Amino acid sequence: MNHNYQIIIEYLGKNFVGWQIQKNGTSIQEIIQKALSKTFQSKIKIIGSGRTDAGVHATGQSANFFLNKKIKDKVKILSTINFYLKKYPISIIDLKKRKLDFHARHSAKKRIYEYVIVNRKSKLSIDKGKAWLIRKELNFNAMKQSIKMLVGIHDFSTFRSSSCAAKNPIRKISKASITKANNKIILKFESQSFLQQQVRSMVGCLKYVGDNKWTIKKFKDVFNSKKRKLCAMPAPPEGLYLKKVFY
């Protein structure tokens, strides 16, 4: 009899080619599948909630897999899986039994992404590889006004990667916020699903507003143009975190 299990995963995306298995390097999916296969002594394939790009981190990535036996000792199994992951900056932080029709990607109701900017002159030490360092002082209020435009149902063609496979560029962003504490700026986005590179592209454009390359009106015009070629350079991957997936 098959059993369906969900795992919650935390990882640093640096040095990985991204979530999805690829021929050109090591992926997070591949490493976890190997750890699970060793733990259960059978070949395991996992389904992730979404494909994070190379260099992107997660505190609450979600995946599911099927197993032909019931897990009786969750603590022991979690310990074993994490033992096989000890060489990598990847941790399985929870394991849950789910109904057979549960699907980590299709069953998701909401995803939360956060983007971290450190706005200061000095180089990064603690946050190196975990945030985007911007040395020029950003116009926080202009960024705050601009981010509000992203909330709601819109055509996000401007912010989608040219290789995005989604059939439809229409998405609903239920919440978009920007907060500042000392020199750390955190941008937070909530949606059922995002287009490929959407969050990094939105942050890249908001940065242009913040460093006065663009006016708020220019940001609005670029957004409404639905033209990818007018988009700013996407923000680097190291500042982006998949925080949580809700079901």
VEXDREN-2710 file (C-alpha; in Angstrom, 1 decimal):
% VEXDREN-2710
k/r/px/py/pz
1/MET/0.0/0.0/0.0
2/ASN/1.3/3.5/-0.9
3/HIS/1.7/6.3/1.6
4/ASN/2.1/9.9/0.8
5/TYR/4.5/12.0/2.9
6/GLN/5.3/15.8/2.8
7/ILE/8.6/17.2/3.9
8/ILE/9.5/20.8/4.8
9/ILE/13.0/21.8/3.7
10/GLU/15.4/24.5/4.5
11/TYR/18.5/25.2/2.3
12/LEU/21.1/27.7/1.2
13/GLY/21.0/27.8/-2.6
14/LYS/24.6/28.8/-3.1
15/ASN/26.6/26.2/-5.1
16/PHE/23.5/24.5/-6.4
17/VAL/22.1/24.7/-9.9
18/GLY/18.7/25.3/-8.3
19/TRP/15.9/23.0/-7.0
20/GLN/15.3/20.9/-10.2
21/ILE/17.6/18.0/-11.3
22/GLN/19.8/19.2/-14.2
23/LYS/22.7/17.7/-16.1
24/ASN/25.0/20.7/-15.6
25/GLY/25.5/20.4/-11.8
26/THR/24.2/19.4/-8.4
27/SER/20.6/20.2/-7.6
28/ILE/18.8/20.2/-4.2
29/GLN/16.2/17.8/-5.5
30/GLU/18.9/15.3/-6.5
31/ILE/20.7/15.5/-3.1
32/ILE/17.4/15.0/-1.1
33/GLN/16.3/12.1/-3.3
34/LYS/19.6/10.3/-2.7
35/ALA/19.2/10.9/1.1
36/LEU/15.7/9.5/1.1
37/SER/16.6/6.5/-1.1
38/LYS/19.4/5.6/1.4
39/THR/17.1/6.1/4.4
40/PHE/14.3/3.9/3.0
41/GLN/16.5/1.6/0.9
42/SER/14.4/2.1/-2.2
43/LYS/14.3/4.6/-5.0
44/ILE/12.4/7.7/-4.0
45/LYS/11.3/10.6/-6.3
46/ILE/10.2/13.8/-4.8
47/ILE/7.7/16.5/-6.1
48/GLY/8.7/20.0/-5.1
49/SER/6.2/22.9/-4.6
50/GLY/8.2/24.9/-7.1
51/ARG/11.6/25.3/-8.8
52/THR/13.8/27.8/-7.1
53/ASP/16.6/29.1/-9.3
54/ALA/20.3/28.6/-8.8
55/GLY/21.5/30.5/-5.7
56/VAL/18.0/31.0/-4.2
57/HIS/17.4/29.9/-0.6
58/ALA/14.4/28.4/1.3
59/THR/13.3/28.3/4.9
60/GLY/10.0/26.4/4.0
61/GLN/10.3/24.6/0.7
62/SER/7.8/21.8/0.5
63/ALA/7.9/18.5/-1.3
64/ASN/6.1/15.1/-1.2
65/PHE/7.0/11.5/-2.0
66/PHE/5.3/8.1/-2.0
67/LEU/6.4/5.2/0.1
68/ASN/5.2/1.6/0.1
69/LYS/5.5/1.4/3.9
70/LYS/4.2/3.4/6.9
71/ILE/6.7/5.6/8.8
72/LYS/6.4/4.6/12.5
73/ASP/9.2/6.6/14.1
74/LYS/9.2/10.1/12.6
75/VAL/12.0/11.4/14.8
76/LYS/14.3/8.5/13.9
77/ILE/13.5/8.9/10.2
78/LEU/14.1/12.7/10.3
79/SER/17.4/12.1/12.1
80/THR/18.5/9.5/9.5
81/ILE/17.6/11.7/6.5
82/ASN/19.5/14.6/8.0
83/PHE/22.5/12.4/8.7
84/TYR/22.7/11.7/4.9
85/LEU/22.4/15.4/4.2
86/LYS/25.1/16.5/6.7
87/LYS/27.7/17.4/4.0
88/TYR/25.2/19.9/2.5
89/PRO/23.5/23.1/3.7
90/ILE/20.1/21.3/3.4
91/SER/17.9/20.3/6.3
92/ILE/14.6/18.4/6.5
93/ILE/12.8/20.2/9.3
94/ASP/9.5/18.3/9.3
95/LEU/7.7/15.3/7.9
96/LYS/4.0/14.9/7.7
97/LYS/1.6/12.1/6.5
98/ARG/-0.7/13.4/3.8
99/LYS/-3.7/12.0/1.8
100/LEU/-2.8/10.2/-1.4
101/ASP/-4.1/13.1/-3.5
102/PHE/-1.8/15.6/-1.9
103/HIS/0.6/17.2/-4.4
104/ALA/3.3/19.6/-3.2
105/ARG/2.9/21.9/-6.2
106/HIS/-0.8/21.6/-7.3
107/SER/-2.3/21.6/-3.8
108/ALA/-0.5/24.8/-2.8
109/LYS/-2.9/27.6/-1.9
110/LYS/-0.3/30.3/-1.2
111/ARG/3.5/30.9/-1.4
112/ILE/5.5/33.5/0.4
113/TYR/8.7/34.8/-0.9
114/GLU/11.0/37.3/0.8
115/TYR/13.8/39.3/-0.7
116/VAL/16.6/40.7/1.6
117/ILE/18.6/43.9/0.7
118/VAL/21.3/45.3/2.9
119/ASN/21.6/49.0/2.2
120/ARG/25.0/50.2/3.5
121/LYS/28.5/51.2/2.4
122/SER/30.4/48.4/4.1
123/LYS/30.8/44.9/2.7
124/LEU/28.8/42.0/3.9
125/SER/30.3/39.5/6.5
126/ILE/27.4/37.7/8.2
127/ASP/25.0/38.2/5.4
128/LYS/27.5/37.4/2.6
129/GLY/25.7/35.2/0.0
130/LYS/22.4/35.7/1.9
131/ALA/21.4/39.2/0.8
132/TRP/21.9/41.8/-1.9
133/LEU/24.3/44.5/-0.8
134/ILE/23.4/47.9/-2.3
135/ARG/25.8/50.7/-1.3
136/LYS/23.9/53.7/-2.7
137/GLU/21.3/54.9/-0.2
138/LEU/17.8/53.8/-1.5
139/ASN/14.7/56.0/-1.6
140/PHE/12.6/53.8/0.6
141/ASN/9.4/55.8/0.4
142/ALA/9.5/55.7/-3.4
143/MET/9.9/51.9/-3.3
144/LYS/7.0/51.7/-0.8
145/GLN/4.7/53.6/-3.1
146/SER/5.7/51.5/-6.1
147/ILE/5.4/48.1/-4.5
148/LYS/1.6/48.8/-3.9
149/MET/1.0/48.7/-7.6
150/LEU/1.9/45.0/-7.7
151/VAL/-1.0/44.0/-5.4
152/GLY/-4.0/42.5/-7.2
153/ILE/-4.7/40.5/-10.4
154/HIS/-2.4/41.7/-13.2
155/ASP/-0.6/40.6/-16.3
156/PHE/3.0/40.2/-15.1
157/SER/4.6/39.7/-18.5
158/THR/7.2/42.4/-17.8
159/PHE/8.5/40.4/-14.9
160/ARG/8.6/36.9/-16.4
161/SER/11.7/35.2/-17.7
162/SER/12.0/34.7/-21.4
163/SER/12.2/30.9/-20.7
164/CYS/9.1/30.9/-18.5
165/ALA/6.9/28.0/-19.4
166/ALA/3.7/29.2/-17.8
167/LYS/0.7/29.3/-20.2
168/ASN/-0.7/32.5/-18.6
169/PRO/1.1/35.6/-17.4
170/ILE/-1.9/36.6/-15.2
171/ARG/-1.2/36.2/-11.5
172/LYS/-2.8/37.5/-8.3
173/ILE/-0.5/39.0/-5.7
174/SER/-2.5/39.1/-2.5
175/LYS/0.1/40.9/-0.5
176/ALA/3.3/42.9/-1.3
177/SER/5.2/44.8/1.4
178/ILE/8.5/46.5/2.1
179/THR/9.9/47.1/5.6
180/LYS/13.1/48.5/6.9
181/ALA/15.0/47.9/10.1
182/ASN/18.4/49.7/10.4
183/ASN/20.0/49.0/7.1
184/LYS/18.1/45.9/6.2
185/ILE/15.2/46.1/3.7
186/ILE/12.8/43.2/3.4
187/LEU/10.4/42.8/0.5
188/LYS/7.6/40.3/0.9
189/PHE/5.3/38.8/-1.7
190/GLU/2.3/36.5/-1.3
191/SER/0.6/34.7/-4.2
192/GLN/-0.7/31.2/-5.1
193/SER/2.0/31.0/-7.7
194/PHE/4.7/33.1/-9.4
195/LEU/6.1/33.2/-12.9
196/GLN/9.7/32.2/-13.5
197/GLN/12.0/35.0/-12.1
198/GLN/9.0/37.1/-11.3
199/VAL/10.1/38.1/-7.8
200/ARG/13.7/38.9/-8.7
201/SER/12.5/40.9/-11.7
202/MET/10.0/42.9/-9.6
203/VAL/12.8/43.6/-7.0
204/GLY/15.2/44.6/-9.7
205/CYS/12.7/47.2/-11.0
206/LEU/11.9/48.5/-7.5
207/LYS/15.7/48.9/-6.9
208/TYR/15.7/51.2/-10.0
209/VAL/13.1/53.3/-8.3
210/GLY/15.0/53.2/-5.0
211/ASP/18.2/54.5/-6.6
212/ASN/16.3/57.2/-8.6
213/LYS/17.1/55.6/-12.0
214/TRP/13.4/55.5/-12.5
215/THR/10.5/57.6/-11.3
216/ILE/7.4/56.0/-9.8
217/LYS/5.6/56.8/-13.0
218/LYS/8.3/55.1/-15.1
219/PHE/7.9/52.0/-12.9
220/LYS/4.2/52.0/-13.6
221/ASP/4.7/52.5/-17.3
222/VAL/7.2/49.6/-17.5
223/PHE/4.8/47.3/-15.5
224/ASN/1.9/48.2/-17.7
225/SER/3.9/47.8/-20.9
226/LYS/4.0/44.0/-20.5
227/LYS/7.3/44.0/-22.3
228/ARG/10.1/42.0/-20.8
229/LYS/12.8/44.0/-22.7
230/LEU/11.9/47.1/-20.6
231/CYS/12.4/45.3/-17.3
232/ALA/15.4/46.2/-15.1
233/MET/18.1/43.6/-14.4
234/PRO/16.6/40.9/-12.1
235/ALA/17.9/41.1/-8.5
236/PRO/20.6/38.6/-7.8
237/PRO/19.4/35.2/-6.5
238/GLU/21.3/35.3/-3.1
239/GLY/18.8/37.7/-1.6
240/LEU/15.7/35.6/-2.3
241/TYR/14.0/33.1/0.1
242/LEU/11.0/30.8/-0.4
243/LYS/9.7/31.4/3.2
244/LYS/6.6/29.2/3.3
245/VAL/4.0/27.2/1.3
246/PHE/0.4/27.0/2.5
247/TYR/-2.0/24.2/1.8
END
